[in-house]
Amino acid sequence: MSRTTKDVIASDFGPALMHRRRAQAEPPDGSREPEFVQLLTPEGERVEHPSFSFDGDEETVRGFYRDMVLTRRIDVEATALQRHGELGIWAQLLGQEAAQVGSGRALSPQDFVFPTYREHGVAWCRGLDPLKLLGLFRGVDQGSWDPHEANFGLYTIVIGAQTLHATGYAMGIQRDGNVGTGDPDRDAAVVAYFGDGASSQGDVNEAFIFAASYNAPVVFFCQNNQWAISEPIERQSRIPLYQRALGFGFPGVRVDGNDVLATYAVTQAALQRAREGQGPTFVEAYTYRMGAHTTTDDPTRYRLSSDVEAWKLRDPIARVKAYLSRQGHADQAFFDSVEAESEELGERLREGCRSMPDPHVLDVFDHVYAEQTDELAQQKAAYAAYLSTFETEEAAR
């Protein structure tokens, strides 16, 4: 970044940022948009911000574009698989690719992520095979990845619970002496992802209290996609979500969640602040859920199609493509290669999902505890004996 981390801590996350010094964006209908940090306009034009800057090169931006295209393909392919009966359900992220890729790429290897059930783009950035995500939603496992391999926790279905997990983990690494040492390969931070609806949960607010009280190195990353299932943000909060942080005693900032450059810059600064021992930060990524809450949801019953069409003009992938094309940083061959990679990924996901073996019913007993208990072993044996009676009856026929 162009300024030192000390400068960022002193000014960018001070109370002044809560109320002023943000780039403005005008939505398609000309009405005034909420204030947020923006570095790339919906038209693909770079803009400056007095407090945050993007320090990556054009190769980094091309990488962001690839990440977002492939993340969207994962989402689209999984939605199609669910429609064909191959997945039980799927939580869509359509329109939130920039928020997830920008924040995901800002992470250092030693940082730890506590996701909800929608962070498919963050999982991609952490190197997780998307087929492992599909296994969970197909119901063949309960999440088959090792959280410690990529420092990416298992998906959390209970709304907001992961914020408490993240705060406790952050307090743990703090006590392990892995915060504020000045060693960039040792100092670590934690990110807790959640949505605007989860901000109304008691668990989230309790996590804020503990994080502030113990100065925990955690970044609370809220993807405000405007809808808590069918409830609009206006019914959830009387003030912008990021301003809530000040009441708990730590800074908050709102960023254009459809701007991958701004999301990266803001998250990068918040993480560095946490690693240096300066405590928690609340980041509100102001975005929009283009799809349904999940594949069981019908958003046409509670929101206007005109709103969706307006937000399509702020598509996070389209603005990066426009920027790369306008500046001559990527040619058609590059875009074609990404599209070809997307097609290959889609085919791999379709074939991989359909070829997943069905789990045995007794497998559920093997994934309750890290080590099997005598009581659970007895329960497994008893249930196996019960199942065997059906096999005997079938053989006798």
Beta strands, then each sheet from edge to edge (+ up, - down):
strand 1: 112-114
strand 2: 190-195
strand 3: 218-224
strand 4: 227-228
strand 5: 231-232
strand 6: 252-256
strand 7: 281-286
sheet 1: 1+ 2+ 3+ 7+ 6+
sheet 2: 4+ 5-
end
